[in-house]
Amino acid sequence: MTSDTVSIAGRNQNMEDKVAFYTPRKKLGRKQTVTTAKAAPSLMREFDLPLAIADLVAARNKLKARYASVGLKFTIDGNLVGDLGEAIAVELFGLQLVEARSTAGIDARAPDGRTVQVKATGTGSGPAFRQTETKAQHLLFFDLDFEHARGLVVFNGPERVAVASLPSVFTGQRSLTRGQIRAADTRVENSDRLPRVDLAVESGQ
């Protein structure tokens, strides 16, 4: 994985439902509203960082505040963001991570058996992809706000939908913009999304 599945009944929305999306890299409490036929309900998009991760972020934020006068940022990036994304996917979607990350392009399996690639950003950028022999059936992409210990499920759907705008063959790494990945998510049928297992637990299902 690069840095850069308990169904929930009764959540089908009609064609004119309005779904709240967060504006990238602004405080997650500030929303803008768009109208879309297929976008996931906002309840399934927004989340608090799991407790263990929130504790890590809180410690980082204390360090950042302590050394603000000398400009130390203690930026959370690189492989750590990737690992945090996978941990969040386990908590929110009940994924089982593959052992030893042995298959390039596949990070986990969903409860229904689907292979999943997990990507995350802490900077508001879109996901980056490399050419791999094995393609995951599903993609989860998270935007993490470490300042407020919140997160957003930006994409939850078949990976082929997400990468449709990329060349079929390329070398190195290619990225989608945040606009492209959000637009791709609106093309995902709700029946193709992985359900949030944490919401089912909270509701007692």
N, C-alpha and C positions, 0 to 999 in steps of 0.2 A: 504494500500500500504506500502511496505517496502522501506527503503532508499537504506540498505547495507551498420467526417472522412472527388462538385467541382472536377471533374476529370481534368487531364492535358493531352491534346491530343498530339500526335506526339512525344512521348518520348520512344517508343519501340525501343530497341536496338537489333542488331543482335547477333549471338552466340559468336562472337569474340570481342564484345565491351569491352574496358578496363575501369574499374571503379576505381576511386581513393578512397582508404580507408585511414583514419588517423591511424598512429601508436599510440597505447594506451599510454597515459600519456606523450607524447612528445608534444611540441608546435604544435597546430593544423595546422599551415601552412606547416609543414613538412609532405610530403606524400610518400606513397609507392603504387605501382600499381600492381593489381592482375587482372587476367582474369577470368571472371565467366559468365555463361549464364543468370543467373536470378537476379544478384545483382541490387539494385536500382541505378538509375543515381546519381552521386555525388551531383548534384544540389538539389536533394530531401533529401540528408543526412545531409548536412552541414547547420548550421544556426548560426546567432548571437543571443545571449541571448536577449529576449524581453527587452524593455527599462526599465521598472520598476525593473526587476530582475538585469539588468546590473547596475542600480543605486545602488542597494543593494550591489552588488559585488564590485563596485568601492569604496563604503564607507568602506567595509571590508578590501579591499586592502590598503586603506590609513591608517587604524588602524594597519594593519600588518607591513607596512613600518615604521610607527611612533614608534612602539615598537619592531622593529627587534633586537635592541641591547640587549634586555632582553629576547629574544626568544619566545615572544608571537606569536602564529600562527593564532588565530581567525579562526580555522578550521570550514568550513561549512559542517556539517554532520548530521546524525540522521534524525529526522522527517523533518527538514527543507529541506533537499535534496529531500525527498519524495514529499513535498508540492511544491517545485520548479518544479519538474518533471511534476506534474499534471498541474500546471499553464502553462508550456511550451506546453504541449499536447493540452490545450485549444486554445492557440494562433496559433499553427502550424497546427493542424488537426481539429479544430472546434468542439472538444468534449464537451459534456454536462456532468459535473460531477454529480454523483449520490448524492442525498440528504443525508446528515449526514453519508455518507460512511456506509450505513446500510447493505450492502451485502459484506461479506468477499470475497476477490478475484476479485471483480469488482469495478473499480474506476469511470467509465464513460461510456457513450454511444456515438457512432459515429453518424454523420448525417444520415447514412444509417440504423441506428438501432443496429448495432453490439455492443455487450458488450465488454469493453476494460479494461484491467489491465495496469497500467502505472508504470514503474520502472525507477529509475535513479541512477547513481553513480557519485560521484565526485572524486573517487580514482582510476578509471580504472579497478575496479573489475567487475565480472559478476553479473547477477541478482540472488537473492535468492528467494526461493519459499517455501510456507508452504502448507500442505494439507488442502483444503477447500472443503465443500460440493458443492459449486457453482464454476464452471469454466468459466472464460471469454472466449469469442470467439476470441479475438484479444489481442496481446501484443505489447506495445510500450516500448522500452528500450533506454534511453538516456545516453550518456557519456558527462558529463559537465566539461568544463575546466574553472574554476573560475579565473585562473590567466590571461586569455586572453579574457574572456567574450564570449566564443564560445561554441558550442555544436555539437554533432554528433548523428544522429539517427542510433543506432547500430542494432536494430531489429525492424521491422515493418511487422508483419504477424500474421497468426493464432497462438494462444498460444500453441496449440497442437504440432506444429512443433518445437517450442522452447524447450518444456519440454520432447520431445520424448526420450532423453537420460537419463532422471531421472527415478528412480524406480517408478512403478505404485502405490506402497504404501510405505510410509516412515513416520517416526516421526520427530518432531522438524522441522528444516529448512534445505533445501538442496540448494546448489548453483551451477550454471554453471560457468565455467571459461570463461574469455573473448574470448578465442579461440573457445570454444564450441558455444557461442551465436552468434559470427560472422559467424561461419560455418553454423549454423542453418539458418541464414538470407539468405544465398546463395541458400537455398532449397525452398525459398518462391517465388511463381509465382508473377510476377509484377501485374497481375490482382487481386491478393489477398491483395495487400498493400492498406493502407489508403492513399488518396492523400493529399498533403499539401495545405491547403486552403490559407495560407499566400502567397504562390507563385502565386496562381490564382489571388489574390487581386492585387499583385504587377504588374502582366501582364495585368490587366484590364479586366480579364474574368468575 
